[in-house]
Amino acid sequence: MLFLIIVFALIGLAAGGPVGLLVGGGLGWWLSTRISRRLGLARTRIQEGFLESIFKVMGCLCQADGKVTDGELGVAEKLFDEMHLQGEHRAKARAAFERGRADDFDLNAELASVNHLTRHQPVMRQVFLQVQLSAIAADGVLHPAEHEMILRVARGVGCSEAEVQQIEAMLHGAAANSQGASEEALKDAYRVLGVSEDASDAEIKKAYRRLMSQNHPDKLAGKGLPESMREVAQARTSEISNAYERIQKARE
């Protein structure tokens, strides 16, 4: 925005001398302020829409097997806590969750909205999908109807099945951290980084660095991820780091 002030100030200087410099600089400041305000309002609308869609789709998914378990409800409440949602914001999140459970909820329309909000931002879509997967896997069982639904959600927001597998591997990795290393945990680690088991050390390091850069919480915040979801983003980078470390140890 400083660029606009300088440009208008120089135009004013060329057109009206010192007085024009002041007038042009003032006009540039006014214009940049209005643009910043509009961008801020647009970002807020995107963040609010993203959050609302998360909880609507979560409610719909948790209903996929015919019932919403206490574990799934607990995941929703835990997510509210992690995002520090209180008062009106928490009430809106609960209302969105219940809206997603309604018989007349239009899942396809909601997914199209998410796809529009996250266009050209694949990591944002992956964060969205990760939250959904963690919710329906809360009871420890991924029912066929739930798996089919999560694939439908993935396709609806523009994610591939490979991305679903990567996110599933992240969730498995989180559980493996408390249960020790295993052959399956190592396979999941490769899936998290999106590389084959015969990839070179250099290829693995390159994949790790790329994912860490793409998933950095500050970078995601700049793309529209709500500040309240910073802990979700941090959990992603943590699992990426854990996967890289697990592969390194296995290769020593």
C-alpha positions in Angstrom: 0.0 0.0 0.0 3.0 2.3 0.5 3.5 1.9 -3.2 0.2 3.7 -3.9 1.1 6.6 -1.7 4.5 7.1 -3.4 3.0 6.8 -6.9 0.3 9.4 -6.2 2.7 11.7 -4.4 5.1 11.6 -7.4 2.2 12.3 -9.8 1.1 15.1 -7.6 4.6 16.5 -7.5 4.9 16.4 -11.3 1.5 18.1 -11.7 1.5 20.7 -8.9 4.8 20.9 -7.3 5.1 20.7 -3.4 1.4 21.3 -2.9 0.6 18.6 -5.5 3.0 16.3 -3.6 1.0 16.6 -0.4 -2.4 16.3 -2.2 -1.2 13.3 -4.2 0.3 11.6 -1.1 -3.0 12.2 0.8 -5.0 10.7 -2.0 -2.8 7.7 -2.2 -3.1 7.2 1.6 -6.9 7.4 1.4 -7.1 5.0 -1.5 -4.7 2.5 0.1 -6.7 2.6 3.4 -9.9 1.8 1.6 -8.3 -1.0 -0.3 -6.9 -2.5 2.9 -10.2 -2.3 4.6 -12.0 -4.0 1.8 -9.3 -6.8 1.6 -9.7 -7.2 5.4 -13.4 -7.6 5.2 -13.1 -10.0 2.3 -10.6 -12.1 4.2 -12.9 -12.2 7.2 -15.8 -13.4 5.1 -13.6 -16.1 3.6 -12.5 -17.2 7.1 -16.0 -17.3 8.5 -17.3 -19.1 5.5 -14.5 -21.7 5.7 -15.2 -22.3 9.4 -19.0 -22.6 8.9 -18.5 -25.1 6.0 -16.1 -27.2 8.2 -18.7 -27.8 10.8 -21.6 -28.2 8.4 -19.8 -30.9 6.5 -18.5 -32.5 9.7 -22.1 -32.8 11.0 -23.1 -34.4 7.6 -20.2 -36.9 7.7 -20.7 -37.9 11.3 -24.3 -38.8 10.3 -23.1 -40.9 7.3 -23.3 -44.2 9.2 -26.7 -43.5 10.5 -25.8 -42.1 13.9 -23.5 -39.5 15.6 -21.4 -41.2 18.3 -20.3 -39.6 21.6 -16.7 -39.8 20.2 -17.7 -37.8 17.1 -19.5 -35.3 19.2 -16.4 -35.2 21.5 -14.2 -34.4 18.5 -16.4 -31.5 17.5 -16.3 -30.1 21.1 -12.5 -30.7 21.3 -12.1 -28.8 18.0 -14.1 -26.0 19.4 -11.8 -25.9 22.4 -8.6 -26.1 20.3 -9.9 -23.2 18.2 -10.8 -21.3 21.4 -14.4 -20.8 20.3 -16.5 -19.3 23.0 -19.9 -17.6 23.4 -21.4 -16.6 20.1 -18.7 -18.2 18.0 -19.1 -21.5 19.7 -22.9 -21.3 19.3 -22.5 -20.6 15.6 -20.2 -23.6 15.2 -22.6 -25.9 17.0 -25.5 -24.6 14.9 -23.5 -25.3 11.7 -22.8 -28.8 12.9 -26.5 -29.4 13.5 -27.3 -27.9 10.1 -25.1 -30.5 8.5 -27.0 -33.3 10.2 -30.4 -32.1 8.8 -32.1 -34.3 6.2 -32.3 -31.4 3.7 -28.7 -30.4 4.0 -27.2 -29.9 0.5 -23.7 -31.4 0.7 -22.9 -30.9 -2.9 -23.6 -27.2 -2.8 -21.6 -26.8 0.4 -18.6 -28.6 -1.2 -18.9 -26.4 -4.2 -18.7 -23.4 -1.9 -15.5 -24.8 -0.2 -14.0 -25.5 -3.6 -14.6 -21.9 -4.5 -13.2 -20.5 -1.3 -10.0 -22.6 -1.5 -9.4 -22.4 -5.2 -5.7 -22.5 -6.1 -4.9 -23.4 -2.4 -4.5 -27.2 -2.2 -3.2 -27.2 1.3 -6.3 -25.3 2.5 -8.4 -28.1 1.0 -6.2 -30.7 2.7 -6.7 -29.0 6.1 -10.4 -29.0 5.5 -10.3 -32.7 4.6 -8.1 -33.6 7.6 -10.5 -32.1 10.0 -13.3 -34.2 8.5 -11.3 -37.4 8.6 -10.3 -36.9 12.2 -14.0 -36.4 13.2 -15.4 -39.5 11.5 -12.4 -41.7 12.7 -13.1 -40.6 16.3 -14.8 -43.9 17.2 -11.8 -45.9 16.0 -13.7 -47.4 13.0 -14.1 -46.0 9.5 -17.3 -47.5 8.3 -17.8 -48.2 4.5 -20.4 -45.5 4.3 -18.1 -43.0 6.0 -15.2 -43.9 3.7 -17.4 -43.5 0.6 -18.6 -40.1 2.0 -15.1 -38.8 2.7 -14.1 -39.7 -0.9 -17.2 -37.8 -2.1 -16.1 -34.8 0.1 -12.5 -35.1 -1.3 -13.7 -35.0 -4.9 -16.2 -32.2 -4.1 -13.5 -29.9 -2.8 -10.9 -30.9 -5.4 -8.7 -33.3 -3.5 -7.5 -36.6 -5.0 -7.7 -40.0 -3.4 -3.9 -39.9 -3.0 -4.4 -36.8 -0.8 -7.0 -38.7 1.2 -4.4 -41.5 1.8 -1.8 -38.9 2.8 -4.1 -37.4 5.4 -5.1 -40.9 6.7 -1.4 -41.6 7.0 -1.0 -38.4 9.1 -3.7 -39.6 11.4 -2.2 -43.0 11.7 1.1 -41.4 12.4 -0.3 -39.4 15.3 -1.5 -42.7 16.9 1.8 -44.4 16.2 3.7 -41.8 18.1 2.2 -43.1 21.3 2.4 -46.8 20.3 6.0 -47.0 19.0 7.4 -47.5 15.5 6.2 -50.4 13.3 6.5 -51.4 9.7 3.0 -50.0 8.9 4.0 -46.7 10.7 7.0 -46.5 8.4 4.8 -47.0 5.3 2.5 -44.3 6.6 5.6 -42.0 6.9 6.4 -42.4 3.2 2.7 -41.7 2.4 2.8 -38.5 4.5 5.7 -37.2 2.5 4.2 -38.4 -0.8 7.3 -40.4 -1.8 7.9 -44.1 -2.6 9.9 -46.3 -0.2 12.7 -46.5 -2.8 13.1 -42.8 -3.1 16.6 -41.4 -2.5 17.6 -39.5 0.6 17.8 -36.3 -1.5 14.2 -36.8 -2.9 12.9 -37.4 0.6 14.5 -34.3 2.0 13.2 -32.2 -0.9 9.7 -33.5 -0.3 9.9 -32.8 3.4 11.1 -29.2 2.9 8.4 -28.5 0.3 5.7 -29.8 2.6 7.0 -27.9 5.6 7.0 -24.7 3.5 3.5 -25.3 2.1 2.0 -26.1 5.5 3.7 -23.4 7.6 1.0 -21.9 9.8 2.0 -18.3 8.9 1.8 -19.1 5.2 -1.6 -20.7 5.6 -2.8 -17.7 7.6 -1.8 -15.5 4.7 -3.9 -17.7 2.4 -7.0 -17.3 4.5 -6.8 -20.0 7.2 -8.5 -18.6 10.3 -6.2 -17.8 13.2 -8.3 -20.0 15.4 -7.1 -23.0 13.3 -3.4 -22.4 13.8 -3.2 -25.4 16.1 -4.6 -27.6 13.3 -1.9 -26.3 11.0 0.8 -26.9 13.6 -0.4 -30.5 14.0 0.1 -31.0 10.3 3.7 -29.7 10.4 4.3 -31.8 13.4 3.2 -35.0 11.6 5.3 -34.1 8.6 8.3 -33.7 10.9 7.6 -37.0 12.7 7.3 -38.8 9.4 10.6 -37.4 8.2 12.3 -38.4 11.4 10.8 -41.9 11.3 12.2 -42.5 7.8 15.6 -41.1 8.8 15.9 -43.4 11.7 14.8 -46.4 9.6 17.5 -45.6 7.1 20.4 -45.2 9.6 
